[in-house]
Amino acid sequence: MSNQVPTRRRLLQAALAASSAPLFVRHAFAAEGIDRFALGLASGCPRADSLVLWTRLTGKDLPAHTEVQWELAEDEAFGRVVARGSELAIEADAHSVHAEPSGLKPDRWYWYRFTALGARSMVGRTRTAPAADAQVQQLRFAIASCQRWDHGRYAAWADMARQDLDLVLFLGDYIYENAAISNASASGPSPRVHQGGLCRSLADYRQRYAQYKSDPALQAMHARAPWIVIWDDHEVDNDWAGDHSQGLEADFPQRRIASAKAYWEHMPFTKAMRPRGSDIRLFNRYDWGRLARIITVDDRQWRDPQVCPKPGRGGSNTLSVKECPDFLDPRRSLLGAAQEQRLAQSWDSSRPWNLLAQQTLMARMNWQADPAESPVYWTDGWDGYPAARQRLLRDLQAAKPQNAVVLGGDVHANYVADLKLDFADPASPVLATEFCGTSISSQGLDQARVTRALGHNPHIRYGRSDQHGYMSFSLRNDRLEAELRSVRELWDAASPVDVSARFAVEAGRPGAQAI
């Protein structure tokens, strides 16, 4: 499939395929400004009185600088416009727009649109968070991650756009930096491939975001609800850690600068989040009334490099503690000392729920089936930083939040787990519940390998690497319910999506129970 922006006909076909979606999502595809707003729109960073509205101008002969008007209304027909303004879209920022309406009413839905160069965008829907002291009955949200373009279509996003969600938490790997690969299989070559080579320059990363954002189902979900977004590795380079790339390139710091800028340009981030060089602040806290605190962290910029990499390489490895005693070095950190401290100070004991949105599986996963042998761990995730994980859980224990839930992605599998200080001791108390969601499309490990590992990781209550999709949640004061929604056929954009499992966490009882 070409990286050219979607044609009107293709978007209208997608809209018809998603005809059960709400009206504003359907008519979004037929917006008259499709050539100028071909990458859609998005909203994010929802606060009680403000949020961010995003778009990026596209098309031929764009001026170096051009005004983009935006409107925010209390109704879909824009009969009650409550805020409007203009932003300067400039070539130096890929003509991206980050509008920040403020002074808004808390806990309500709004509709928004953009106008520029005689064209009008599709319409998006967004919402503000409840006031910090508001009693909130419910929060409906989803977690998603890992949407590799050349591993499948985005039926999961189309299904999510049909749900009535307040919020999306995207937990990393929005793009993949890999060069174009024809993923041939028994059924033939991959239906779509990356355009271009390995992303290295600012132009490369911009092109890759444009390709991903051309997908109609992804656009529909961005237009459906606000997103809170963090990155993982593939927005930059596989397994990167600070200034260390997997290939140990000398110019990697410059690549980090390019990737961070492109990331900010294409996400609904505030202007204050614009990166300074390669540094972009993703640590944040969002309070959803009196119901929940959401904390976001960054496990890439400040981490120590992975221990015992393969010869001549950086990045991850899978090996035993016996082979690599550096696993146990207490000085090593996944989040960095400053971020560890900020997280320790961010747990909120006054609200019923604390949700930690981070990138990967936190529960221990020992891949060694023989109990007589030294445990085997993957070094890129929390298992590669066990002392840092121990510090995090001890800080959590000391803060005594009422109900802590850790949310993750990255590993292309659905996991539901108990988090405890001593995973080897069945009597060790459960401190928090973990939901690590599978990928939107990225391929995972063989399920047989995961099944074997579950037998000697009893704190992991569910593990399926043969499922792809997302997790949907309903949170109330007394209970969190989760649905694991799985796509039947990755290469079918209209694939049915099934509920593979349901779990609940009762307030005051850490640990998920199947329902």
LOLOVEX-857299 format. One record per residue (C-alpha): residue number from 1; chain; x, y, z. Coordinates in nm, 2 decimals, m for minus. Each point is the difference from the previous one (the first is absolute). Layout:
BEGIN
  nr kette     xx     yy     zz
 NUM     A      X      Y      Z
...
end
This chain:
BEGIN
  nr kette     xx     yy     zz
   1     A   0.00   0.00   0.00
   2     A   0.13   0.34  m0.09
   3     A   0.08   0.26   0.26
   4     A  m0.21   0.25  m0.18
   5     A  m0.28   0.16   0.21
   6     A  m0.33  m0.19  m0.01
   7     A  m0.23   0.09  m0.29
   8     A  m0.36   0.12   0.06
   9     A  m0.13  m0.32  m0.14
  10     A   0.21  m0.22   0.22
  11     A  m0.10   0.19   0.31
  12     A  m0.37  m0.01  m0.09
  13     A   0.03  m0.38  m0.05
  14     A   0.15  m0.03   0.35
  15     A  m0.27   0.22   0.14
  16     A  m0.27  m0.23  m0.16
  17     A   0.18  m0.30   0.15
  18     A  m0.02   0.16   0.34
  19     A  m0.36   0.11  m0.05
  20     A  m0.09  m0.09   0.35
  21     A   0.23   0.26   0.14
  22     A  m0.15   0.33   0.12
  23     A  m0.11   0.26  m0.25
  24     A   0.29   0.24   0.06
  25     A   0.25  m0.28  m0.07
  26     A  m0.17  m0.10  m0.32
  27     A  m0.03   0.35  m0.15
  28     A   0.36   0.08   0.11
  29     A   0.12  m0.22  m0.29
  30     A  m0.19   0.21  m0.25
  31     A   0.13   0.33   0.12
  32     A   0.05   0.25  m0.28
  33     A   0.36   0.08   0.12
  34     A   0.13  m0.35  m0.06
  35     A   0.31   0.11  m0.20
  36     A   0.10   0.26   0.25
  37     A  m0.09  m0.21   0.31
  38     A   0.09  m0.34  m0.14
  39     A   0.16  m0.12   0.33
  40     A  m0.31   0.07   0.20
  41     A  m0.01   0.17   0.33
  42     A   0.04  m0.09   0.37
  43     A  m0.04   0.12   0.35
  44     A   0.19  m0.07   0.32
  45     A   0.13   0.10   0.34
  46     A  m0.35   0.05   0.14
  47     A  m0.02   0.21   0.31
  48     A  m0.31   0.13   0.19
  49     A   0.02   0.34  m0.18
  50     A   0.22  m0.06  m0.31
  51     A   0.12  m0.25  m0.26
  52     A   0.21  m0.01  m0.32
  53     A  m0.14  m0.01  m0.36
  54     A   0.23  m0.13  m0.27
  55     A   0.02  m0.02  m0.37
  56     A   0.26   0.03  m0.27
  57     A  m0.05   0.17  m0.34
  58     A   0.07  m0.21  m0.31
  59     A  m0.01   0.03  m0.37
  60     A   0.19   0.17  m0.28
  61     A   0.14   0.35   0.00
  62     A  m0.04   0.07   0.37
  63     A   0.12   0.35   0.10
  64     A   0.30   0.01   0.23
  65     A  m0.23   0.17   0.26
  66     A  m0.38  m0.01   0.00
  67     A  m0.28   0.08   0.25
  68     A  m0.22  m0.29   0.12
  69     A  m0.33   0.08   0.17
  70     A  m0.15  m0.23   0.26
  71     A  m0.34  m0.01   0.16
  72     A  m0.12  m0.19   0.31
  73     A  m0.38  m0.04   0.05
  74     A  m0.24  m0.16   0.25
  75     A  m0.19  m0.16  m0.28
  76     A   0.09  m0.20  m0.31
  77     A  m0.18   0.25  m0.23
  78     A   0.22   0.29   0.14
  79     A  m0.30   0.20   0.10
  80     A   0.15   0.07   0.34
  81     A   0.37   0.09  m0.06
  82     A   0.17   0.06   0.33
  83     A   0.36   0.07  m0.11
  84     A   0.17   0.08  m0.33
  85     A   0.34   0.12  m0.10
  86     A   0.28  m0.03  m0.25
  87     A   0.34  m0.16  m0.01
  88     A   0.29   0.05  m0.24
  89     A   0.09  m0.32  m0.18
  90     A   0.37   0.03  m0.11
  91     A   0.21  m0.22  m0.22
  92     A   0.27  m0.03   0.28
  93     A  m0.26  m0.20   0.20
  94     A  m0.14  m0.20  m0.29
  95     A  m0.30   0.23   0.00
  96     A  m0.12  m0.16   0.31
  97     A  m0.25   0.18   0.23
  98     A  m0.03  m0.03   0.38
  99     A  m0.29   0.22   0.11
 100     A  m0.06   0.03   0.38
 101     A  m0.35   0.13   0.08
 102     A  m0.04   0.08   0.37
 103     A  m0.26   0.12   0.24
 104     A  m0.22  m0.29  m0.10
 105     A  m0.27  m0.17   0.21
 106     A   0.11  m0.32   0.18
 107     A  m0.13  m0.34  m0.07
 108     A  m0.18   0.06  m0.33
 109     A   0.03  m0.09  m0.37
 110     A   0.09   0.25  m0.27
 111     A   0.03  m0.01  m0.38
 112     A   0.28   0.17  m0.19
 113     A   0.12   0.07  m0.36
 114     A   0.26   0.19  m0.19
 115     A  m0.01   0.23  m0.31
 116     A   0.30   0.10  m0.22
 117     A   0.07   0.10  m0.36
 118     A  m0.37  m0.01  m0.08
 119     A  m0.05  m0.35   0.13
 120     A  m0.17  m0.14   0.31
 121     A   0.10  m0.31   0.19
 122     A  m0.20  m0.29   0.12
 123     A  m0.17   0.04   0.34
 124     A   0.15  m0.15   0.31
 125     A  m0.15  m0.06   0.34
 126     A   0.19   0.05   0.33
 127     A  m0.06   0.06   0.36
 128     A   0.14   0.16   0.31
 129     A   0.08  m0.18   0.32
 130     A  m0.23   0.04   0.31
 131     A   0.10   0.26   0.25
 132     A   0.25  m0.12   0.25
 133     A  m0.25  m0.01   0.29
 134     A  m0.29  m0.14  m0.20
 135     A  m0.17  m0.32   0.09
 136     A   0.02  m0.22  m0.31
 137     A  m0.21  m0.30  m0.07
 138     A   0.20  m0.16  m0.27
 139     A   0.30   0.02  m0.23
 140     A   0.00  m0.20  m0.32
 141     A   0.34  m0.03  m0.17
 142     A   0.21  m0.23  m0.22
 143     A   0.37  m0.08  m0.02
 144     A   0.18  m0.07  m0.32
 145     A   0.35  m0.03  m0.14
 146     A   0.22  m0.14  m0.28
 147     A  m0.18   0.07  m0.33
 148     A   0.26  m0.12  m0.25
 149     A  m0.12   0.10  m0.35
 150     A   0.13  m0.30  m0.19
 151     A  m0.13  m0.26   0.25
 152     A  m0.37   0.06  m0.05
 153     A  m0.30   0.22  m0.06
 154     A  m0.15   0.21   0.28
 155     A  m0.34  m0.18   0.06
 156     A   0.08   0.05   0.37
 157     A  m0.02   0.38  m0.04
 158     A  m0.32  m0.03  m0.19
 159     A  m0.16  m0.21   0.27
 160     A   0.12   0.25   0.27
 161     A  m0.15   0.29  m0.19
 162     A  m0.34  m0.17   0.04
 163     A   0.04  m0.01   0.38
 164     A  m0.11   0.29   0.23
 165     A   0.34   0.08   0.17
 166     A   0.10   0.30   0.19
 167     A   0.37  m0.04  m0.06
 168     A   0.27  m0.20  m0.18
 169     A   0.34  m0.07   0.16
 170     A   0.25  m0.08  m0.28
 171     A   0.30  m0.17   0.16
 172     A   0.26   0.01  m0.27
 173     A   0.12  m0.11  m0.35
 174     A  m0.23   0.23  m0.19
 175     A   0.23  m0.05  m0.30
 176     A   0.27  m0.25  m0.09
 177     A   0.33   0.14  m0.13
 178     A   0.09  m0.31  m0.20
 179     A   0.08   0.01  m0.37
 180     A  m0.25  m0.14  m0.25
 181     A  m0.01  m0.38   0.02
 182     A  m0.22  m0.22  m0.21
 183     A  m0.14  m0.23   0.26
 184     A  m0.07  m0.29  m0.23
 185     A  m0.19  m0.29   0.14
 186     A  m0.17  m0.31  m0.13
 187     A  m0.29   0.22  m0.11
 188     A   0.23   0.24  m0.19
 189     A   0.17   0.34   0.07
 190     A  m0.11   0.24   0.27
 191     A  m0.30   0.21  m0.13
 192     A   0.18   0.31   0.12
 193     A   0.36   0.10   0.07
 194     A   0.19   0.29   0.14
 195     A   0.10   0.27  m0.24
 196     A   0.37   0.08   0.01
 197     A   0.29  m0.13   0.19
 198     A   0.09   0.00   0.36
 199     A  m0.11   0.32   0.16
 200     A   0.30   0.22   0.08
 201     A  m0.07   0.36  m0.11
 202     A  m0.28   0.23   0.10
 203     A  m0.15  m0.04  m0.35
 204     A   0.01  m0.38   0.04
 205     A  m0.20   0.01   0.33
 206     A  m0.25   0.25  m0.14
 207     A  m0.06  m0.22  m0.30
 208     A  m0.06  m0.30   0.23
 209     A  m0.25   0.18   0.22
 210     A  m0.18   0.12  m0.31
 211     A  m0.03  m0.35  m0.12
 212     A  m0.14  m0.13   0.32
 213     A  m0.23   0.29   0.05
 214     A  m0.15  m0.06  m0.35
 215     A  m0.19  m0.30   0.13
 216     A  m0.37   0.07   0.02
 217     A  m0.07  m0.21   0.31
 218     A   0.28   0.17   0.20
 219     A  m0.13   0.34  m0.11
 220     A  m0.35  m0.10   0.11
 221     A   0.12  m0.09   0.35
 222     A   0.20   0.32   0.03
 223     A  m0.32   0.19  m0.09
 224     A  m0.20  m0.19   0.26
 225     A   0.16   0.08   0.34
 226     A   0.30   0.17   0.15
 227     A   0.33  m0.19   0.03
 228     A   0.28  m0.01   0.25
 229     A   0.31  m0.11  m0.17
 230     A   0.34  m0.14   0.10
 231     A   0.27  m0.15  m0.22
 232     A   0.21  m0.31   0.01
 233     A   0.29  m0.11  m0.22
 234     A  m0.12  m0.01  m0.36
 235     A  m0.08   0.37  m0.01
 236     A   0.38   0.03   0.00
 237     A   0.19  m0.33  m0.04
 238     A  m0.06  m0.35   0.11
 239     A   0.12  m0.05   0.36
 240     A   0.16   0.34   0.04
 241     A   0.11   0.11   0.34
 242     A   0.10   0.36   0.06
 243     A   0.27   0.09  m0.26
 244     A   0.06  m0.37  m0.08
 245     A  m0.16  m0.15  m0.31
 246     A  m0.02  m0.37  m0.09
 247     A   0.26   0.05  m0.27
 248     A   0.22   0.22   0.22
 249     A   0.02   0.27  m0.27
 250     A   0.22   0.30   0.09
 251     A  m0.26   0.24  m0.14
 252     A  m0.29  m0.14   0.20
 253     A  m0.04   0.32   0.22
 254     A  m0.09   0.19  m0.32
 255     A  m0.25  m0.27  m0.10
 256     A  m0.16   0.04   0.34
 257     A  m0.04   0.37  m0.06
 258     A  m0.17  m0.06  m0.34
 259     A  m0.23  m0.27   0.14
 260     A  m0.11   0.20   0.30
 261     A  m0.09   0.30  m0.21
 262     A  m0.20  m0.21  m0.24
 263     A  m0.17  m0.17   0.29
 264     A  m0.11   0.33   0.15
 265     A  m0.11   0.13  m0.34
 266     A  m0.24  m0.29  m0.05
 267     A  m0.15  m0.05   0.35
 268     A  m0.27   0.21   0.18
 269     A   0.26   0.14   0.24
 270     A   0.02   0.35   0.16
 271     A   0.24   0.26  m0.13
 272     A   0.18  m0.03   0.33
 273     A   0.09  m0.36  m0.09
 274     A   0.19   0.10  m0.30
 275     A   0.33  m0.19   0.03
 276     A   0.32   0.19   0.10
 277     A   0.25  m0.18  m0.22
 278     A  m0.08  m0.37   0.06
 279     A  m0.17   0.05   0.34
 280     A  m0.38  m0.01   0.01
 281     A  m0.19  m0.01   0.32
 282     A  m0.25  m0.29   0.01
 283     A  m0.03  m0.04   0.37
 284     A  m0.33   0.14   0.11
 285     A  m0.30  m0.03   0.23
 286     A  m0.37   0.02  m0.10
 287     A  m0.27   0.01   0.27
 288     A  m0.34  m0.13  m0.10
 289     A  m0.21   0.17   0.27
 290     A   0.01  m0.18   0.33
 291     A  m0.01  m0.34  m0.18
 292     A   0.36  m0.06  m0.13
 293     A   0.34   0.14  m0.05
 294     A   0.18  m0.09  m0.33
 295     A   0.38   0.01   0.00
 296     A   0.20  m0.02  m0.32
 297     A   0.38  m0.08   0.00
 298     A   0.27  m0.04  m0.26
 299     A   0.22  m0.31   0.01
 300     A   0.23   0.09  m0.29
 301     A   0.17   0.34   0.04
 302     A   0.15  m0.05   0.35
 303     A   0.07  m0.37   0.02
 304     A   0.33  m0.17   0.04
 305     A   0.10  m0.21  m0.30
 306     A  m0.11  m0.36   0.00
 307     A   0.24  m0.25   0.17
 308     A   0.20  m0.25  m0.19
 309     A  m0.10   0.08  m0.36
 310     A   0.10  m0.22  m0.29
 311     A   0.36   0.05  m0.11
 312     A   0.04   0.32  m0.20
 313     A  m0.35   0.11   0.06
 314     A  m0.21   0.20   0.24
 315     A  m0.36  m0.08   0.10
 316     A  m0.16  m0.31   0.15
 317     A   0.10  m0.35   0.06
 318     A  m0.15  m0.31   0.17
 319     A   0.22  m0.17   0.24
 320     A   0.04  m0.12   0.36
 321     A   0.11   0.18   0.31
 322     A   0.29  m0.26   0.02
 323     A   0.12   0.11  m0.34
 324     A  m0.04   0.37   0.08
 325     A   0.04   0.10   0.37
 326     A  m0.05   0.37  m0.10
 327     A  m0.37  m0.07   0.01
 328     A   0.02   0.06   0.37
 329     A   0.19   0.32   0.00
 330     A  m0.21   0.22   0.24
 331     A   0.12   0.33  m0.17
 332     A  m0.18  m0.08  m0.33
 333     A  m0.32   0.18  m0.08
 334     A  m0.27  m0.03  m0.27
 335     A  m0.15   0.34   0.07
 336     A   0.30   0.19   0.12
 337     A   0.05   0.13   0.36
 338     A  m0.19   0.32  m0.04
 339     A  m0.31  m0.16  m0.16
 340     A   0.00  m0.28   0.27
 341     A  m0.02   0.27   0.26
 342     A  m0.27   0.19  m0.17
 343     A  m0.20  m0.32  m0.04
 344     A   0.04  m0.09   0.37
 345     A  m0.14   0.35   0.08
 346     A  m0.29  m0.03  m0.24
 347     A  m0.20  m0.30   0.14
 348     A  m0.32   0.14   0.14
 349     A  m0.15  m0.16   0.31
 350     A  m0.31   0.23   0.00
 351     A  m0.15  m0.14  m0.32
 352     A  m0.14  m0.35  m0.03
 353     A   0.21  m0.09  m0.30
 354     A   0.35   0.07  m0.14
 355     A   0.07  m0.10  m0.36
 356     A   0.37  m0.02  m0.10
 357     A   0.03   0.03  m0.38
 358     A   0.34  m0.13  m0.10
 359     A   0.15  m0.19  m0.29
 360     A   0.06  m0.37   0.07
 361     A  m0.07  m0.31   0.21
 362     A   0.09   0.07   0.37
 363     A  m0.06  m0.35   0.14
 364     A   0.29  m0.24   0.01
 365     A   0.01  m0.24  m0.29
 366     A   0.25  m0.28   0.04
 367     A   0.04  m0.19  m0.33
 368     A   0.20  m0.29   0.15
 369     A  m0.23  m0.30   0.04
 370     A   0.25  m0.21   0.20
 371     A  m0.01   0.11   0.37
 372     A   0.34  m0.15   0.05
 373     A   0.15   0.26  m0.24
 374     A   0.06   0.37   0.04
 375     A  m0.30   0.21  m0.09
 376     A   0.01   0.15  m0.35
 377     A  m0.12   0.36  m0.07
 378     A  m0.04   0.24  m0.28
 379     A   0.21   0.30   0.06
 380     A  m0.19   0.28  m0.17
 381     A  m0.30   0.00   0.24
 382     A  m0.03   0.03   0.38
 383     A   0.16  m0.35   0.04
 384     A   0.32   0.17  m0.12
 385     A  m0.02   0.25   0.28
 386     A  m0.12  m0.20   0.30
 387     A   0.14   0.23   0.27
 388     A  m0.18   0.30  m0.16
 389     A  m0.33  m0.20  m0.01
 390     A   0.06  m0.09   0.37
 391     A   0.04   0.37   0.08
 392     A  m0.31   0.09  m0.19
 393     A  m0.21  m0.26   0.18
 394     A   0.14   0.09   0.34
 395     A  m0.08   0.37  m0.06
 396     A  m0.35  m0.11  m0.10
 397     A  m0.03  m0.20   0.31
 398     A   0.11   0.29   0.22
 399     A  m0.23   0.25  m0.17
 400     A  m0.30  m0.23   0.06
 401     A  m0.23   0.10  m0.29
 402     A  m0.33  m0.18   0.04
 403     A   0.00  m0.18  m0.33
 404     A   0.30   0.00  m0.24
 405     A  m0.02  m0.13  m0.35
 406     A   0.29  m0.01  m0.24
 407     A  m0.07   0.02  m0.37
 408     A   0.25  m0.10  m0.27
 409     A   0.06  m0.12  m0.35
 410     A   0.31  m0.06  m0.21
 411     A   0.01  m0.39   0.02
 412     A  m0.27  m0.07  m0.26
 413     A  m0.19  m0.22   0.23
 414     A  m0.29   0.03   0.25
 415     A   0.12  m0.05   0.36
 416     A  m0.20   0.03   0.32
 417     A   0.22  m0.02   0.31
 418     A   0.05   0.05   0.37
 419     A   0.28   0.24   0.10
 420     A   0.19  m0.09   0.32
 421     A   0.33   0.07   0.17
 422     A   0.10  m0.37  m0.02
 423     A  m0.13  m0.18  m0.31
 424     A   0.17  m0.32   0.12
 425     A  m0.21  m0.01   0.32
 426     A  m0.37  m0.10  m0.04
 427     A  m0.07   0.16   0.34
 428     A   0.15   0.34  m0.09
 429     A  m0.29   0.25   0.00
 430     A  m0.14   0.13  m0.32
 431     A   0.07   0.38  m0.02
 432     A  m0.16   0.08  m0.34
 433     A  m0.17  m0.14  m0.30
 434     A   0.16   0.00  m0.34
 435     A  m0.17   0.01  m0.34
 436     A   0.25  m0.02  m0.28
 437     A  m0.18   0.04  m0.33
 438     A   0.08  m0.17  m0.33
 439     A   0.09   0.17  m0.32
 440     A  m0.24   0.17  m0.25
 441     A   0.17  m0.20  m0.28
 442     A   0.37  m0.08   0.08
 443     A   0.08  m0.37   0.00
 444     A   0.09  m0.17   0.33
 445     A   0.17  m0.31   0.14
 446     A  m0.12  m0.35  m0.07
 447     A  m0.29  m0.08   0.24
 448     A   0.15  m0.34   0.08
 449     A   0.31   0.17   0.16
 450     A  m0.23   0.23   0.20
 451     A  m0.21  m0.29   0.12
 452     A   0.31  m0.18   0.12
 453     A   0.12   0.31   0.19
 454     A  m0.33   0.05   0.18
 455     A   0.05  m0.33   0.18
 456     A   0.29   0.14   0.20
 457     A  m0.13   0.36   0.03
 458     A  m0.31  m0.06   0.21
 459     A  m0.05   0.38   0.08
 460     A  m0.08   0.04  m0.37
 461     A  m0.37  m0.09  m0.02
 462     A  m0.05   0.03  m0.38
 463     A   0.24   0.00  m0.29
 464     A  m0.08  m0.01  m0.37
 465     A   0.24   0.10  m0.27
 466     A  m0.23  m0.12  m0.28
 467     A  m0.25   0.29   0.06
 468     A   0.02   0.35  m0.15
 469     A  m0.22   0.29   0.08
 470     A  m0.04   0.21   0.31
 471     A  m0.14   0.00   0.36
 472     A  m0.31   0.20   0.09
 473     A  m0.07   0.10   0.36
 474     A  m0.29   0.12   0.21
 475     A   0.10   0.16   0.33
 476     A  m0.23   0.08   0.29
 477     A   0.08   0.07   0.36
 478     A  m0.05  m0.36   0.11
 479     A   0.11  m0.19  m0.31
 480     A   0.22  m0.01  m0.31
 481     A  m0.12  m0.22  m0.29
 482     A   0.21  m0.09  m0.30
 483     A  m0.08  m0.14  m0.34
 484     A   0.27  m0.15  m0.21
 485     A  m0.12   0.06  m0.36
 486     A   0.17  m0.20  m0.27
 487     A   0.00   0.03  m0.38
 488     A  m0.08  m0.33  m0.18
 489     A   0.19   0.08  m0.32
 490     A   0.28   0.25   0.00
 491     A   0.00   0.07  m0.37
 492     A  m0.37   0.06  m0.02
 493     A  m0.08   0.37   0.07
 494     A  m0.36  m0.09   0.07
 495     A   0.09  m0.31   0.22
 496     A  m0.24  m0.08   0.28
 497     A   0.14   0.06   0.34
 498     A  m0.07  m0.24   0.29
 499     A   0.01   0.03   0.37
 500     A   0.27  m0.26   0.09
 501     A  m0.02   0.04   0.37
 502     A  m0.15   0.22   0.27
 503     A   0.16   0.09   0.34
 504     A  m0.10   0.20   0.30
 505     A   0.19   0.16   0.29
 506     A  m0.20   0.07   0.31
 507     A   0.09   0.31   0.20
 508     A   0.21  m0.10   0.30
 509     A   0.09  m0.34  m0.15
 510     A   0.31   0.02  m0.23
 511     A   0.01  m0.27  m0.27
 512     A  m0.23  m0.05  m0.29
 513     A  m0.27  m0.27  m0.01
 514     A  m0.14  m0.15  m0.32
 515     A  m0.36   0.08  m0.06
end
